[in-house]
Amino acid sequence: MIKQSFSLTKVTAFSLSQSKHTLFTFHYKFSKTNMHASFSARATPTVKHVPELSPEEMDRIREQTFQKYTSVSGLGERKGKGVAIVWFRNDLRVLDNEALFRAWVSSEAILPVYCVDPTLFGTTHYFGLPKTGALREQFIIECLTDLKRNLVKRGLDLLIQHGKPEEIIPSLAKAFKAHTVYAHKETCSEEVKVEKLVTRKLQEFVPPSSGGVGNEPRSLNATKLELLWGSTMYHIDDLPFGCESLPDVYTQFRKSVESKSRIRNCIRLPASLGPPPEVGDWGCVPQVTELGLQSEKVSKGMKFIGGESAALGRVHDYFWKKDLLKVYKVTRNGMLGPDYSTKFSPWLASGSLSPRFIYEEVKRYEKERQSNDSTYWVLFELIWRDYFRFLSIKQGNLLFHAGGPRKVDINWSQDQTMFDAWRRGQTGYPLIDANMKELATTGFMSNRGRQIVCSFLIRDMGIDWRMGAEWFETCLLDYDPCSNYGNWTYGAGVGNDPREDRYFSIPKQAQNYDPEGEFVAYWLPELRALPREKRHSPGMMYLKPIVALKHGYTKKTGDSKVAFSSRRAKPEDNRRKGHGDRRMY
């Protein structure tokens, strides 16, 4: 991601389990359905698994889905020779995995590899927060365990290696005389740097079969790194423009791709991908504690289950079993419970779930059940995800700089005390604090919650948006640099579209999306005994607000070094139609 050096006092990393909390029912004024939440603010603290399926159900759904996408004919004869390596990165799935398919076609044996990269357990670029928190790493571990099992079912296995990919991949290519390493392409500079290092070191090794003699340059005979595009719904090669000409406004991008591009079909695989080469020790999926992290368990709220099997189970559960796709647009701005939105994002971020598979399931749902604004809106949000990925290519490291893609000059505050109050959920504003405690406890926060806490940190507290973005990088199960930093630059008003410059009024947001105070009472049990109309303004029954709202009803009772006053913030009601919420959570 970021290269620019920057010297700042480091924020001390701390355990993400500082809060203890409960789960609930969600009501909001605009709801047109009689959906009932899975939890109550007065109930005993519970943990709801996502998906809400037994292991046996998930296995059954996975096998049915794999069978549907297994080609019994039409793939052609396997004529490749030698060994091909599949380097798994953020594509931890079997279904719709082009790297696996290309490796199968081009070889006699496939070696699947995953590198446990110590770089991922370092600190963030500017403020020294942990790059990967324990909750996300536990989710990734579950994804790897499931991937290994699913590969074994297809006649392969997953080689787990600890170390930097630029050292491990070339070493394996030499040991197994691999002719090609297949992997999915990434777009941000940290990941791209690793790709370049792998390529450079692969060029130092020439497989015996390629000769390496005569006048042909040595690099032409070297093991090749073939990078494939597989992270978006629309393929990069099918865009009606190059990424350097990407529109600065999402609506222009969306209308263009919808009218001029097509979405490719999911890739089908043979029933068996084996055999693998002879491997003495395939290695074990690590435990969180082996990676220098403290093991943490979700004590309340939602516990997401990692892996492709769980991802396919969630799609089935949400679309077909609970039939919730038809009301997605109505309920998606909720904050409480597992079913107000799809919750696909953690699996999309890890690559356990293909966006093209979601597209095909939406189209099947529209054909077999119904087509409406809600079925379209799931695709609308996936296009936002695509847009941020392509935008990261156009903007490069500007996505991570203080002034963002527009290079806005703002004197951000980096007040440590203020920031710590925000991230620990101790601001004195129940709606902010409840959302931040949910994030620390579960690794997840609703889309509505993300917008609210972002606006508060930036516009009410005047804090550097990159501090918030890096804290999200630490905590989020669904973290990926493109969507995370893309959303934060928009929220900070430094994104490439100057119209996305909004202020979220906490009193109004509370009134619209948590009118009964069920959400805040769930995450802040001390508010549960208060009358519902007092939960968002508890007065002396709760912490004193750390800062006054720019547009609200509270008086300042704390200290803030710098107020955000470089330009007038726009109320959220002034946003233009068609921009959506920028992310499907």
C-alpha positions in Angstrom: 0.0 0.0 0.0 2.0 3.0 1.2 5.6 3.9 0.7 6.1 7.4 2.0 8.0 7.6 5.2 6.3 9.6 8.0 7.5 10.1 11.6 4.9 10.2 14.3 4.5 9.1 17.9 3.3 5.5 17.7 -0.1 4.5 19.1 0.4 1.7 21.6 -1.2 -1.5 20.3 -3.7 -3.0 22.6 -6.0 -6.0 22.9 -9.2 -5.7 20.9 -11.2 -7.3 23.7 -11.5 -4.3 26.0 -15.2 -4.2 25.9 -17.8 -6.6 27.3 -21.3 -6.5 25.8 -25.1 -8.3 24.5 -27.3 -8.6 21.0 -30.8 -7.5 19.9 -33.8 -6.7 17.6 -33.5 -4.0 15.0 -36.4 -1.5 14.4 -36.1 1.5 12.2 -38.7 4.0 11.0 -38.5 3.2 7.3 -38.9 -0.6 7.7 -41.7 -2.0 5.5 -41.5 -5.5 6.8 -42.3 -7.5 9.9 -38.8 -8.9 10.3 -37.9 -9.7 13.8 -34.4 -9.5 15.2 -32.6 -12.5 16.7 -31.7 -10.7 19.9 -33.2 -8.5 22.5 -31.6 -5.7 24.5 -32.9 -7.3 27.6 -31.8 -10.8 26.8 -28.8 -12.7 28.1 -25.7 -11.9 26.1 -25.6 -14.3 23.1 -23.4 -15.0 20.2 -25.0 -15.5 16.8 -23.1 -17.4 14.2 -23.1 -16.2 10.6 -24.2 -18.2 8.8 -26.8 -19.7 11.1 -26.3 -23.2 9.7 -25.0 -26.4 11.2 -21.6 -27.7 9.9 -23.6 -30.5 8.1 -25.8 -28.0 6.3 -22.8 -26.0 5.2 -21.1 -29.2 3.9 -24.2 -30.2 2.0 -24.6 -26.7 0.4 -20.9 -26.6 -0.5 -21.0 -30.1 -2.2 -24.2 -29.2 -4.1 -22.7 -25.9 -5.3 -19.4 -27.5 -6.3 -21.2 -30.2 -8.2 -23.2 -27.5 -10.1 -19.9 -25.8 -11.1 -18.1 -29.0 -12.0 -17.7 -29.6 -15.7 -18.1 -33.2 -16.7 -17.2 -32.3 -20.3 -16.1 -29.4 -22.4 -12.9 -28.5 -20.5 -10.8 -30.4 -23.0 -8.0 -32.8 -22.5 -5.3 -32.0 -20.0 -2.2 -31.7 -22.1 0.2 -29.7 -19.9 3.5 -31.0 -18.6 5.5 -30.5 -15.4 4.5 -28.7 -12.3 2.5 -25.5 -11.8 2.3 -23.6 -8.6 -0.9 -21.9 -7.4 0.1 -19.1 -5.0 -3.0 -18.3 -2.9 -3.3 -14.8 -1.6 -6.7 -13.1 -1.1 -8.5 -15.7 -3.1 -9.0 -18.5 -0.6 -11.6 -20.5 -2.6 -11.9 -23.3 -5.1 -15.1 -22.1 -7.0 -14.5 -19.6 -9.8 -10.7 -19.6 -9.2 -9.0 -19.0 -12.6 -5.5 -19.6 -11.1 -6.5 -23.1 -10.2 -8.0 -23.7 -13.6 -5.1 -22.3 -15.6 -2.7 -24.4 -13.5 -4.7 -27.5 -14.1 -4.7 -27.0 -17.9 -1.0 -26.2 -18.1 0.5 -29.0 -16.0 0.6 -32.6 -14.9 0.7 -31.6 -11.2 -0.4 -28.6 -9.2 1.3 -27.4 -6.0 -1.1 -25.1 -4.1 0.8 -22.8 -1.7 -0.1 -20.3 1.0 2.6 -18.1 2.6 2.1 -17.0 6.2 3.7 -13.6 5.7 5.2 -12.0 8.8 4.8 -8.6 7.1 1.0 -8.9 7.8 1.7 -9.0 11.5 3.7 -5.8 11.6 2.3 -2.3 12.2 0.4 0.2 10.1 2.3 2.8 8.1 1.6 6.1 9.9 0.4 5.3 13.4 1.9 2.0 14.4 -1.3 0.0 15.0 -1.4 -3.7 14.4 -1.9 -4.5 10.7 -3.9 -7.6 11.5 -5.9 -8.0 14.6 -6.6 -11.4 16.3 -10.2 -11.6 15.2 -9.4 -11.2 11.5 -6.5 -13.6 11.7 -8.7 -16.2 13.3 -11.1 -15.7 10.4 -8.3 -16.2 7.9 -7.2 -19.3 9.8 -10.7 -20.7 9.4 -10.6 -19.8 5.7 -7.3 -21.7 5.3 -8.5 -24.7 7.1 -11.6 -24.9 4.9 -9.6 -24.3 1.7 -7.2 -27.1 2.6 -10.1 -29.5 3.2 -11.8 -28.5 -0.1 -8.6 -28.9 -2.0 -8.1 -32.4 -0.6 -11.6 -33.3 -1.8 -10.4 -32.3 -5.3 -7.3 -34.4 -5.1 -4.9 -31.7 -4.0 -3.7 -30.3 -0.7 -2.4 -26.9 0.6 1.2 -26.4 1.4 1.5 -24.0 4.3 4.8 -22.1 4.5 5.9 -19.4 7.0 7.9 -16.6 5.6 7.9 -13.9 2.9 6.4 -14.9 -0.5 9.4 -13.4 -2.4 11.6 -16.0 -0.6 9.2 -19.0 -0.5 7.7 -19.0 -3.9 11.0 -18.9 -5.9 12.5 -21.5 -3.6 9.5 -23.9 -4.2 9.7 -23.2 -8.0 13.3 -24.3 -7.9 12.7 -27.3 -5.7 9.8 -28.6 -7.8 11.1 -27.4 -11.2 7.8 -25.5 -11.7 7.3 -23.8 -15.1 4.7 -21.3 -13.9 3.4 -19.7 -10.8 -0.2 -18.7 -11.1 -1.7 -16.1 -8.7 -4.4 -13.4 -8.6 -3.3 -9.8 -9.2 -3.4 -7.2 -6.4 -3.5 -3.4 -6.9 -2.0 -1.6 -3.9 1.7 -0.9 -3.7 2.6 -3.2 -0.8 1.2 -6.1 -2.6 2.5 -5.1 -6.0 6.0 -4.7 -4.5 5.8 -8.4 -3.4 4.7 -9.4 -6.9 7.7 -7.6 -8.4 10.1 -9.2 -5.9 8.7 -12.7 -6.7 9.1 -12.1 -10.4 12.7 -10.8 -10.0 13.8 -13.9 -8.0 12.0 -16.3 -10.3 14.1 -14.9 -13.2 17.2 -16.2 -11.4 16.0 -19.8 -11.8 15.7 -21.6 -15.2 14.0 -25.0 -15.1 16.1 -27.7 -16.8 13.3 -28.4 -19.3 13.6 -24.9 -20.7 17.3 -25.3 -21.6 18.6 -21.9 -20.9 21.2 -22.2 -23.6 21.9 -20.5 -26.9 21.2 -16.9 -27.7 17.8 -16.8 -25.9 17.9 -14.5 -22.9 17.9 -16.3 -19.6 14.9 -14.4 -18.3 12.7 -15.8 -21.1 13.4 -19.3 -19.9 12.8 -18.6 -16.2 9.8 -19.7 -14.2 7.0 -17.3 -15.0 4.7 -15.5 -12.6 1.3 -15.3 -14.3 -1.0 -12.8 -12.6 -4.7 -13.2 -13.3 -7.6 -10.9 -12.5 -10.2 -12.4 -10.2 -11.3 -10.1 -7.5 -14.1 -8.1 -9.0 -17.5 -8.7 -10.6 -16.5 -6.9 -13.8 -13.3 -8.1 -15.3 -10.7 -5.4 -15.8 -10.2 -6.3 -19.4 -14.0 -5.8 -20.0 -14.1 -2.2 -18.8 -15.1 0.4 -21.5 -12.0 2.5 -20.5 -8.6 2.0 -19.0 -8.2 2.5 -15.3 -6.2 5.7 -16.0 -9.4 7.1 -17.5 -11.7 5.8 -14.8 -14.5 8.3 -14.1 -14.1 10.4 -10.9 -17.8 9.9 -10.2 -19.2 6.5 -9.3 -22.5 7.0 -11.1 -20.7 7.6 -14.4 -18.7 4.5 -13.8 -21.7 2.4 -13.0 -23.8 3.5 -15.9 -21.0 2.9 -18.3 -20.2 -0.6 -17.2 -23.8 -1.6 -16.9 -24.5 -0.4 -20.5 -21.2 -1.4 -22.2 -19.7 -4.3 -20.3 -20.8 -7.9 -19.5 -20.1 -10.0 -16.5 -18.2 -13.2 -17.2 -19.5 -16.6 -16.2 -18.0 -18.3 -13.2 -15.1 -20.7 -14.2 -16.0 -24.4 -14.0 -13.4 -26.9 -12.7 -12.9 -30.6 -13.3 -14.0 -33.0 -10.6 -10.4 -33.8 -9.8 -7.5 -31.3 -9.8 -4.9 -33.8 -8.8 -2.4 -35.1 -8.5 -0.1 -32.9 -6.5 3.6 -33.4 -6.7 5.3 -35.4 -4.0 5.5 -33.3 -0.8 7.1 -34.5 2.4 5.4 -32.2 4.8 2.4 -30.1 3.8 2.5 -28.0 7.0 -0.3 -27.2 9.3 -2.6 -24.2 9.4 -1.2 -22.1 12.3 -2.9 -21.1 15.5 -3.4 -17.4 16.3 -0.9 -17.6 19.2 1.8 -19.0 16.9 1.6 -15.7 15.0 2.3 -13.6 18.1 -1.3 -12.6 18.6 -3.5 -13.1 21.7 -6.3 -15.5 21.0 -9.7 -13.8 21.3 -13.2 -15.2 21.2 -16.4 -13.3 20.3 -18.3 -13.0 23.6 -21.4 -11.5 22.1 -22.8 -10.2 18.9 -22.0 -11.9 15.6 -19.4 -14.6 15.1 -18.5 -15.0 11.5 -17.3 -18.4 10.4 -14.4 -18.3 8.0 -14.1 -20.3 4.8 -15.6 -21.0 1.4 -18.1 -23.5 2.8 -19.5 -20.9 5.3 -19.5 -18.3 2.5 -21.6 -20.5 0.2 -23.8 -21.4 3.2 -24.4 -17.7 3.9 -25.5 -17.0 0.3 -27.9 -19.9 0.5 -29.2 -19.0 3.9 -29.8 -15.3 3.1 -31.1 -15.7 -0.5 -32.9 -19.0 -0.5 -33.6 -20.3 3.1 -34.6 -17.0 4.7 -35.7 -15.3 1.5 -34.2 -12.0 2.6 -32.9 -10.8 -0.8 -36.2 -9.4 -1.7 -36.1 -6.9 1.2 -32.4 -6.0 1.2 -32.8 -2.4 0.1 -35.4 -1.8 2.8 -33.4 -3.3 5.6 -29.7 -2.7 4.6 -29.3 0.4 6.8 -30.0 -1.5 10.0 -27.4 -1.9 12.8 -28.6 -4.8 14.9 -28.7 -8.6 14.2 -27.3 -10.8 11.4 -30.0 -10.4 8.8 -30.5 -6.7 8.0 -27.8 -7.0 5.3 -26.1 -9.8 3.4 -22.9 -9.8 5.5 -21.0 -11.2 2.5 -18.1 -8.7 2.9 -15.7 -10.8 5.2 -15.7 -13.6 2.7 -15.4 -11.3 -0.3 -12.4 -9.6 1.3 -10.6 -13.0 2.0 -11.5 -14.2 -1.5 -13.5 -17.1 -0.1 -16.5 -15.9 -2.1 -16.5 -14.9 -5.7 -18.5 -11.7 -6.6 -19.4 -13.4 -9.9 -21.0 -16.2 -8.0 -23.1 -13.7 -6.1 -24.2 -12.2 -9.4 -25.2 -15.6 -10.8 -27.2 -16.4 -7.6 -29.0 -13.0 -7.8 -29.9 -13.6 -11.4 -31.2 -17.1 -10.5 -33.2 -15.6 -7.7 -34.7 -13.0 -10.0 -35.7 -15.8 -12.4 -37.1 -18.3 -9.9 -38.6 -15.9 -7.3 -38.7 -12.2 -8.0 -36.8 -9.2 -9.4 -37.1 -5.8 -7.6 -35.0 -2.9 -6.4 -33.5 -5.1 -3.6 -32.2 -7.7 -6.0 -30.6 -5.0 -8.1 -29.2 -3.1 -5.1 -27.0 -6.1 -4.1 -25.3 -5.8 -7.5 -25.3 -2.0 -7.1 -23.1 -2.4 -4.0 -20.9 -4.9 -5.7 -20.2 -2.4 -8.4 -19.1 0.1 -5.7 -16.7 -2.6 -4.5 -15.4 -3.0 -8.1 -15.1 0.8 -8.4 -12.8 1.1 -5.4 -10.6 -1.7 -6.7 -10.1 0.0 -10.1 -9.8 3.4 -8.4 -6.8 2.1 -6.4 -5.0 1.5 -9.7 -5.7 5.1 -11.0 -4.9 6.9 -7.7 -2.0 4.8 -6.4 -0.7 5.9 -3.1 -2.7 9.1 -3.1 -5.4 6.9 -1.6 -3.3 6.7 1.6 -2.1 10.3 1.8 -3.6 12.9 4.2 -4.9 15.0 1.4 -6.3 12.0 -0.5 -6.7 11.8 -4.3 -7.7 15.5 -4.5 -4.6 16.5 -2.5 -6.7 18.6 -0.1 -4.6 20.7 2.4 -6.2 20.3 5.9 -4.6 20.7 9.2 -5.7 17.5 10.8 -5.4 16.9 14.5 -3.6 13.8 15.8 -4.6 14.2 19.4 -3.9 10.8 21.0 -6.3 11.2 23.9 -9.2 12.1 21.6 -8.4 9.2 19.2 -8.2 6.7 22.1 -11.6 7.8 23.4 -13.0 7.2 19.9 -11.5 3.8 19.3 -12.3 2.5 22.8 -16.0 3.7 22.6 -15.6 6.3 25.3 -16.7 9.5 23.5 -19.9 10.1 25.6 -22.1 9.6 22.6 -23.9 6.2 22.9 -24.4 5.8 19.1 -20.6 6.2 18.5 -19.5 4.2 21.5 -21.9 1.3 20.8 -20.6 1.0 17.2 -17.0 1.1 18.3 -17.5 -1.6 20.9 -19.2 -3.8 18.3 -16.2 -3.4 16.1 -13.7 -4.3 18.8 -15.8 -7.3 20.0 -16.8 -8.8 16.6 -14.6 -7.3 13.9 -17.7 -6.0 12.2 -19.7 -2.8 12.0 -22.7 -2.0 9.9 -22.4 0.2 6.9 -24.5 2.9 8.6 -22.4 2.7 11.7 -19.2 3.1 9.7 -20.4 6.3 8.1 -21.5 7.7 11.4 -18.3 7.0 13.3 -16.2 8.2 10.4 -18.1 11.5 10.2 -17.9 12.0 14.0 -14.1 11.4 14.1 -13.4 13.7 11.2 -16.0 16.5 11.4 -16.8 16.7 15.1 -13.5 15.7 16.6 -11.3 17.0 13.8 -9.0 14.0 13.9 -6.8 12.8 11.0 -8.9 10.4 9.0 -5.9 8.1 8.5 -6.0 7.2 12.2 -9.5 6.0 11.8 -8.7 4.1 8.6 -5.7 2.4 10.3 -7.9 1.3 13.3 -10.4 -0.2 10.9 -7.4 -1.9 9.1 -6.6 -3.5 12.5 -10.1 -4.6 13.4 -12.2 -5.3 10.4 -12.8 -8.9 9.3 -13.7 -7.5 5.9 -10.6 -5.3 5.6 -9.2 -4.8 2.1 -7.1 -1.7 1.4 -9.1 -0.5 -1.7 -12.6 -0.4 -0.1 -11.3 0.7 3.4 -9.2 3.6 2.3 -11.6 4.4 -0.6 -14.5 4.8 1.9 -12.4 6.8 4.4 -11.2 9.3 1.7 -14.8 9.8 0.7 -15.9 10.2 4.3 -13.1 12.7 4.9 -14.1 14.8 1.8 -10.7 14.2 0.2 -11.8 11.5 -2.2 -11.7 11.9 -6.0 -15.4 13.0 -6.1 -15.7 16.4 -4.3 -19.5 15.9 -3.9 -19.0 13.2 -1.4 -18.5 15.5 1.5 -21.1 14.7 4.1 -21.9 15.3 7.8 -23.9 12.8 9.7 -25.9 14.3 12.6 -25.8 11.9 15.5 -29.2 12.9 16.9 -30.8 12.4 13.5 -29.1 9.2 12.8 -30.1 7.8 16.2 -33.7 8.9 15.6 -33.8 7.3 12.1 -31.9 4.1 12.7 -32.1 3.2 16.4 -35.3 5.0 17.6 -36.0 2.6 20.5 -32.3 2.6 21.6 -32.1 -1.1 21.2 -28.7 -1.0 19.5 -27.0 1.2 22.1 -28.6 -0.7 25.0 -27.2 -3.9 23.6 -23.7 -2.7 23.5 -23.8 -0.4 26.4 -25.7 -2.4 29.1 -25.6 0.6 31.6 -28.2 2.3 29.4 -30.6 -0.7 29.4 -32.5 0.5 32.5 -33.2 3.9 31.0 -36.4 4.8 29.2 -36.0 4.2 25.5 -36.3 7.9 24.7 -33.3 8.7 27.0 -30.9 6.1 25.8 -29.3 8.4 23.2 -29.2 11.4 25.5 -28.6 9.8 29.0 -27.1 12.9 30.5 -25.4 12.3 33.9 -26.2 8.6 33.6 -23.4 8.2 31.1 -20.0 9.6 30.1 -19.7 13.3 29.5 -19.4 14.1 25.7 -15.7 14.6 24.8 -16.5 17.2 22.2 -19.5 19.3 21.1 -21.2 18.4 17.9 -20.9 20.7 14.9 -24.5 20.2 14.2 -26.3 18.8 17.2 -27.9 19.5 20.6 -25.0 19.1 23.0 -22.8 21.5 24.7 -19.0 21.0 24.9 -17.9 19.4 28.1 -14.5 18.1 27.1 -11.4 19.4 25.4 -10.5 19.3 21.7 -7.3 20.8 20.4 -8.4 21.3 16.8 -11.9 21.7 15.4 -12.6 20.7 11.9 -13.4 24.0 10.3 -11.6 24.2 7.1 -14.8 24.0 5.1 -18.5 23.8 5.8 -19.7 20.2 6.2 -22.8 19.2 4.2 -25.6 17.5 6.0 -26.2 13.9 4.9 -29.7 14.8 3.6 -28.0 16.9 0.9 -26.3 14.0 -0.7 -27.1 13.4 -4.4 -29.2 10.5 -5.4 -27.6 7.5 -6.9 -24.4 7.4 -4.8 -25.6 4.7 -2.5 -23.6 3.7 0.6 -20.4 2.7 -1.1 -20.1 -0.7 0.3 -22.1 -3.9 0.9 -21.6 -5.1 4.5 
